[in-house]
């Protein structure tokens, strides 16, 4: 497990700003929203539109892909935008599932308060 975490840092995946933003977004969703509200957020197109706008502004502002002659390579830039959107959404979903893996508080409370009769 330690080698896997070291490999994630060595590959640069965990230092990607879009992945970090997805981790922060997933953490905030889990902290402040119920499971039903999170489900509805991921089901609405507005979430993906806002995410696409955020990723486009980051890629076009900081990570634009250029050709050898100095002009923008729009095909590769578009693919980078799609990949960035995928990284953002998957990181937020996986962060929610990772946090819920270690959240035992609600299950313990409801298990102890149920009537056995």
N, CA and C atoms as a LAMMPS dump frame, in Angstrom:
ITEM: TIMESTEP
0
ITEM: NUMBER OF ATOMS
351
ITEM: BOX BOUNDS ff ff ff
-5.0000000000000000e+02 5.0000000000000000e+02
-5.0000000000000000e+02 5.0000000000000000e+02
-5.0000000000000000e+02 5.0000000000000000e+02
ITEM: ATOMS id mol type element x y z
1 1 1 N 0.815 -1.182 0
2 1 2 C 0 0 0
3 1 3 C 0.867 1.257 0
4 2 1 N 1.943 1.211 0.754
5 2 2 C 2.851 2.359 0.799
6 2 3 C 3.47 2.592 -0.579
7 3 1 N 3.818 1.514 -1.263
8 3 2 C 4.404 1.664 -2.604
9 3 3 C 3.41 2.287 -3.575
10 4 1 N 2.126 1.948 -3.437
11 4 2 C 1.108 2.529 -4.302
12 4 3 C 0.945 4.019 -4.079
13 5 1 N 0.987 4.442 -2.825
14 5 2 C 0.878 5.87 -2.523
15 5 3 C 2.108 6.616 -3.026
16 6 1 N 3.286 6.014 -2.839
17 6 2 C 4.514 6.636 -3.348
18 6 3 C 4.467 6.73 -4.869
19 7 1 N 3.917 5.709 -5.526
20 7 2 C 3.81 5.731 -6.982
21 7 3 C 2.853 6.835 -7.455
22 8 1 N 1.773 7.08 -6.685
23 8 2 C 0.863 8.161 -7.056
24 8 3 C 1.542 9.518 -6.958
25 9 1 N 2.356 9.72 -5.924
26 9 2 C 3.079 10.978 -5.817
27 9 3 C 4.167 11.086 -6.883
28 10 1 N 4.847 9.978 -7.174
29 10 2 C 5.923 9.999 -8.163
30 10 3 C 5.379 10.255 -9.573
31 11 1 N 4.183 9.759 -9.86
32 11 2 C 3.607 9.972 -11.195
33 11 3 C 3.088 11.39 -11.376
34 12 1 N 2.867 12.09 -10.271
35 12 2 C 2.363 13.455 -10.355
36 12 3 C 0.857 13.544 -10.379
37 13 1 N 0.164 12.426 -10.239
38 13 2 C -1.286 12.442 -10.298
39 13 3 C -1.89 13.191 -9.117
40 14 1 N -1.355 12.981 -7.929
41 14 2 C -1.916 13.648 -6.752
42 14 3 C -1.557 15.121 -6.681
43 15 1 N -0.604 15.553 -7.461
44 15 2 C -0.252 16.974 -7.471
45 15 3 C -0.911 17.728 -8.632
46 16 1 N -1.723 17.037 -9.417
47 16 2 C -2.468 17.681 -10.489
48 16 3 C -3.539 18.574 -9.865
49 17 1 N -3.602 19.845 -10.233
50 17 2 C -4.588 20.749 -9.615
51 17 3 C -6.038 20.316 -9.81
52 18 1 N -6.358 19.687 -10.929
53 18 2 C -7.73 19.251 -11.144
54 18 3 C -8.091 18.078 -10.24
55 19 1 N -7.141 17.198 -9.993
56 19 2 C -7.38 16.09 -9.067
57 19 3 C -7.517 16.625 -7.645
58 20 1 N -6.659 17.555 -7.276
59 20 2 C -6.753 18.139 -5.934
60 20 3 C -8.072 18.876 -5.752
61 21 1 N -8.526 19.585 -6.77
62 21 2 C -9.813 20.268 -6.686
63 21 3 C -10.965 19.268 -6.593
64 22 1 N -10.849 18.151 -7.289
65 22 2 C -11.858 17.099 -7.179
66 22 3 C -11.888 16.49 -5.791
67 23 1 N -10.728 16.316 -5.188
68 23 2 C -10.654 15.783 -3.826
69 23 3 C -11.296 16.759 -2.844
70 24 1 N -11.009 18.031 -2.998
71 24 2 C -11.6 19.047 -2.116
72 24 3 C -13.113 19.114 -2.319
73 25 1 N -13.553 19.055 -3.563
74 25 2 C -14.981 19.101 -3.859
75 25 3 C -15.705 17.9 -3.266
76 26 1 N -15.153 16.72 -3.443
77 26 2 C -15.761 15.521 -2.872
78 26 3 C -15.812 15.574 -1.356
79 27 1 N -14.762 16.091 -0.737
80 27 2 C -14.746 16.217 0.721
81 27 3 C -15.813 17.186 1.21
82 28 1 N -15.956 18.304 0.519
83 28 2 C -16.977 19.282 0.91
84 28 3 C -18.385 18.751 0.678
85 29 1 N -18.588 18.031 -0.405
86 29 2 C -19.894 17.423 -0.65
87 29 3 C -20.247 16.465 0.478
88 30 1 N -19.293 15.624 0.861
89 30 2 C -19.566 14.633 1.901
90 30 3 C -19.786 15.294 3.26
91 31 1 N -19.091 16.381 3.519
92 31 2 C -19.195 17.031 4.821
93 31 3 C -20.508 17.8 4.983
94 32 1 N -21.006 18.403 3.933
95 32 2 C -22.131 19.317 4.08
96 32 3 C -23.441 18.872 3.427
97 33 1 N -23.43 17.794 2.663
98 33 2 C -24.643 17.371 1.965
99 33 3 C -25.028 15.953 2.359
100 34 1 N -26.297 15.635 2.211
101 34 2 C -26.752 14.27 2.464
102 34 3 C -26.482 13.414 1.22
103 35 1 N -26.645 12.126 1.382
104 35 2 C -26.379 11.209 0.271
105 35 3 C -27.326 11.463 -0.896
106 36 1 N -28.561 11.781 -0.589
107 36 2 C -29.526 12.056 -1.658
108 36 3 C -29.177 13.332 -2.407
109 37 1 N -28.73 14.356 -1.695
110 37 2 C -28.333 15.608 -2.352
111 37 3 C -27.098 15.409 -3.224
112 38 1 N -26.156 14.608 -2.754
113 38 2 C -24.961 14.31 -3.564
114 38 3 C -25.368 13.573 -4.834
115 39 1 N -26.258 12.608 -4.685
116 39 2 C -26.736 11.857 -5.844
117 39 3 C -27.389 12.779 -6.864
118 40 1 N -28.203 13.714 -6.389
119 40 2 C -28.871 14.644 -7.296
120 40 3 C -27.886 15.597 -7.968
121 41 1 N -26.834 15.987 -7.257
122 41 2 C -25.821 16.87 -7.856
123 41 3 C -25.125 16.173 -9.01
124 42 1 N -24.729 14.92 -8.805
125 42 2 C -24.028 14.193 -9.867
126 42 3 C -24.961 13.793 -11.008
127 43 1 N -26.246 13.906 -10.801
128 43 2 C -27.203 13.551 -11.84
129 43 3 C -27.584 14.745 -12.714
130 44 1 N -27.336 15.965 -12.241
131 44 2 C -27.739 17.152 -12.997
132 44 3 C -26.657 17.573 -13.996
133 45 1 N -27.059 18.03 -15.169
134 45 2 C -26.086 18.509 -16.147
135 45 3 C -25.4 19.812 -15.734
136 46 1 N -26.005 20.564 -14.834
137 46 2 C -25.401 21.828 -14.41
138 46 3 C -24.063 21.602 -13.71
139 47 1 N -23.94 20.524 -12.938
140 47 2 C -22.677 20.204 -12.274
141 47 3 C -21.576 19.969 -13.306
142 48 1 N -21.901 19.218 -14.342
143 48 2 C -20.91 18.928 -15.374
144 48 3 C -20.597 20.16 -16.223
145 49 1 N -21.578 21.028 -16.409
146 49 2 C -21.329 22.267 -17.144
147 49 3 C -20.391 23.187 -16.374
148 50 1 N -20.632 23.322 -15.074
149 50 2 C -19.751 24.148 -14.242
150 50 3 C -18.355 23.53 -14.171
151 51 1 N -18.307 22.209 -14.066
152 51 2 C -17.014 21.529 -14.038
153 51 3 C -16.264 21.723 -15.354
154 52 1 N -16.985 21.636 -16.467
155 52 2 C -16.366 21.836 -17.779
156 52 3 C -15.861 23.26 -17.926
157 53 1 N -16.616 24.227 -17.442
158 53 2 C -16.179 25.622 -17.482
159 53 3 C -14.908 25.821 -16.65
160 54 1 N -14.863 25.219 -15.49
161 54 2 C -13.695 25.304 -14.62
162 54 3 C -12.471 24.658 -15.274
163 55 1 N -12.659 23.475 -15.834
164 55 2 C -11.552 22.763 -16.477
165 55 3 C -11.08 23.51 -17.724
166 56 1 N -12.007 24.031 -18.509
167 56 2 C -11.628 24.801 -19.709
168 56 3 C -10.814 26.025 -19.343
169 57 1 N -11.247 26.733 -18.31
170 57 2 C -10.494 27.928 -17.924
171 57 3 C -9.1 27.568 -17.427
172 58 1 N -8.971 26.448 -16.724
173 58 2 C -7.642 26.036 -16.25
174 58 3 C -6.753 25.604 -17.416
175 59 1 N -7.28 24.74 -18.282
176 59 2 C -6.476 24.222 -19.402
177 59 3 C -6.112 25.343 -20.366
178 60 1 N -7.071 26.18 -20.737
179 60 2 C -6.779 27.258 -21.688
180 60 3 C -5.912 28.344 -21.072
181 61 1 N -5.977 28.508 -19.768
182 61 2 C -5.172 29.53 -19.113
183 61 3 C -3.758 29.091 -18.777
184 62 1 N -3.609 27.827 -18.369
185 62 2 C -2.303 27.398 -17.863
186 62 3 C -1.69 26.207 -18.588
187 63 1 N -2.499 25.34 -19.176
188 63 2 C -1.976 24.095 -19.743
189 63 3 C -2.304 23.906 -21.216
190 64 1 N -2.365 24.972 -21.952
191 64 2 C -2.669 24.87 -23.375
192 64 3 C -1.562 24.097 -24.079
193 65 1 N -1.933 23.262 -25.045
194 65 2 C -0.969 22.442 -25.787
195 65 3 C -0.628 23.165 -27.089
196 66 1 N 0.664 23.296 -27.347
197 66 2 C 1.128 24.021 -28.534
198 66 3 C 1.773 23.072 -29.529
199 67 1 N 1.721 23.454 -30.805
200 67 2 C 2.411 22.729 -31.856
201 67 3 C 3.862 23.196 -31.894
202 68 1 N 4.642 22.604 -32.753
203 68 2 C 6.057 22.977 -32.861
204 68 3 C 6.241 24.397 -33.385
205 69 1 N 5.292 24.873 -34.199
206 69 2 C 5.432 26.219 -34.761
207 69 3 C 4.899 27.31 -33.818
208 70 1 N 4.424 26.953 -32.636
209 70 2 C 3.982 27.921 -31.651
210 70 3 C 2.492 28.191 -31.639
211 71 1 N 1.769 27.591 -32.551
212 71 2 C 0.316 27.768 -32.57
213 71 3 C -0.345 26.734 -31.657
214 72 1 N -1.551 27.042 -31.231
215 72 2 C -2.272 26.135 -30.343
216 72 3 C -2.718 24.892 -31.097
217 73 1 N -2.447 23.743 -30.521
218 73 2 C -2.92 22.473 -31.067
219 73 3 C -4.297 22.208 -30.448
220 74 1 N -5.354 22.574 -31.166
221 74 2 C -6.693 22.527 -30.604
222 74 3 C -7.179 21.111 -30.362
223 75 1 N -6.741 20.158 -31.167
224 75 2 C -7.156 18.768 -30.951
225 75 3 C -6.604 18.259 -29.626
226 76 1 N -5.347 18.464 -29.376
227 76 2 C -4.736 18.005 -28.124
228 76 3 C -5.24 18.804 -26.925
229 77 1 N -5.512 20.082 -27.126
230 77 2 C -6.073 20.894 -26.046
231 77 3 C -7.469 20.403 -25.69
232 78 1 N -8.271 20.074 -26.694
233 78 2 C -9.608 19.531 -26.44
234 78 3 C -9.528 18.201 -25.705
235 79 1 N -8.602 17.336 -26.104
236 79 2 C -8.422 16.063 -25.408
237 79 3 C -7.952 16.276 -23.967
238 80 1 N -7.132 17.284 -23.739
239 80 2 C -6.697 17.604 -22.376
240 80 3 C -7.868 18.101 -21.535
241 81 1 N -8.791 18.839 -22.147
242 81 2 C -9.978 19.31 -21.431
243 81 3 C -10.87 18.138 -21.041
244 82 1 N -11.083 17.223 -21.958
245 82 2 C -11.898 16.041 -21.666
246 82 3 C -11.236 15.195 -20.572
247 83 1 N -9.928 15.01 -20.664
248 83 2 C -9.207 14.262 -19.634
249 83 3 C -9.24 14.951 -18.282
250 84 1 N -9.136 16.268 -18.282
251 84 2 C -9.205 17.023 -17.038
252 84 3 C -10.58 16.935 -16.399
253 85 1 N -11.628 16.981 -17.213
254 85 2 C -12.979 16.827 -16.687
255 85 3 C -13.164 15.444 -16.071
256 86 1 N -12.644 14.425 -16.745
257 86 2 C -12.705 13.067 -16.225
258 86 3 C -11.959 12.953 -14.895
259 87 1 N -10.765 13.533 -14.811
260 87 2 C -9.99 13.49 -13.57
261 87 3 C -10.72 14.174 -12.431
262 88 1 N -11.306 15.328 -12.706
263 88 2 C -12.014 16.088 -11.674
264 88 3 C -13.201 15.308 -11.125
265 89 1 N -14.045 14.788 -12.011
266 89 2 C -15.258 14.1 -11.579
267 89 3 C -14.917 12.785 -10.877
268 90 1 N -14.003 12.028 -11.427
269 90 2 C -13.641 10.746 -10.808
270 90 3 C -12.969 10.965 -9.453
271 91 1 N -12.129 11.977 -9.335
272 91 2 C -11.49 12.254 -8.048
273 91 3 C -12.511 12.644 -6.995
274 92 1 N -13.518 13.41 -7.374
275 92 2 C -14.528 13.797 -6.383
276 92 3 C -15.383 12.602 -5.963
277 93 1 N -15.753 11.748 -6.906
278 93 2 C -16.547 10.562 -6.569
279 93 3 C -15.74 9.599 -5.708
280 94 1 N -14.488 9.381 -6.061
281 94 2 C -13.66 8.462 -5.281
282 94 3 C -13.35 9.008 -3.896
283 95 1 N -13.264 10.323 -3.754
284 95 2 C -13.041 10.896 -2.426
285 95 3 C -14.253 10.69 -1.539
286 96 1 N -15.441 10.824 -2.106
287 96 2 C -16.657 10.572 -1.329
288 96 3 C -16.702 9.115 -0.868
289 97 1 N -16.383 8.189 -1.755
290 97 2 C -16.405 6.78 -1.366
291 97 3 C -15.283 6.459 -0.375
292 98 1 N -14.143 7.121 -0.501
293 98 2 C -13.041 6.885 0.432
294 98 3 C -13.392 7.364 1.836
295 99 1 N -13.989 8.549 1.946
296 99 2 C -14.378 9.059 3.254
297 99 3 C -15.478 8.195 3.866
298 100 1 N -16.437 7.771 3.055
299 100 2 C -17.522 6.952 3.585
300 100 3 C -17.025 5.582 4.035
301 101 1 N -15.894 5.146 3.53
302 101 2 C -15.311 3.888 3.968
303 101 3 C -14.921 3.945 5.443
304 102 1 N -14.493 5.113 5.917
305 102 2 C -14.033 5.255 7.291
306 102 3 C -15.046 5.928 8.205
307 103 1 N -16.237 6.205 7.711
308 103 2 C -17.255 6.871 8.523
309 103 3 C -18.133 5.815 9.184
310 104 1 N -17.917 5.597 10.469
311 104 2 C -18.682 4.61 11.208
312 104 3 C -19.684 5.246 12.164
313 105 1 N -19.675 6.556 12.302
314 105 2 C -20.466 7.241 13.314
315 105 3 C -21.958 7.019 13.186
316 106 1 N -22.542 7.22 12.025
317 106 2 C -23.986 7.098 11.871
318 106 3 C -24.453 5.662 12.032
319 107 1 N -23.689 4.714 11.537
320 107 2 C -24.091 3.317 11.652
321 107 3 C -24.064 2.856 13.106
322 108 1 N -23.107 3.322 13.874
323 108 2 C -23.016 2.93 15.276
324 108 3 C -24.168 3.527 16.079
325 109 1 N -24.539 4.746 15.777
326 109 2 C -25.625 5.402 16.51
327 109 3 C -26.951 4.712 16.21
328 110 1 N -27.22 4.441 14.956
329 110 2 C -28.494 3.815 14.614
330 110 3 C -28.54 2.359 15.065
331 111 1 N -27.409 1.684 15.099
332 111 2 C -27.394 0.28 15.541
333 111 3 C -27.686 0.187 17.037
334 112 1 N -27.225 1.137 17.828
335 112 2 C -27.429 1.1 19.264
336 112 3 C -28.784 1.626 19.694
337 113 1 N -29.494 2.33 18.855
338 113 2 C -30.773 2.908 19.245
339 113 3 C -31.965 2.137 18.724
340 114 1 N -31.75 1.095 17.955
341 114 2 C -32.864 0.335 17.428
342 114 3 C -33.448 -0.564 18.518
343 115 1 N -34.754 -0.699 18.5
344 115 2 C -35.444 -1.541 19.466
345 115 3 C -35.346 -2.998 19.021
346 116 1 N -34.979 -3.873 19.934
347 116 2 C -34.8 -5.283 19.596
348 116 3 C -36.085 -6.059 19.677
349 117 1 N -37.158 -5.494 20.167
350 117 2 C -38.402 -6.229 20.34
351 117 3 C -39.297 -6.094 19.141
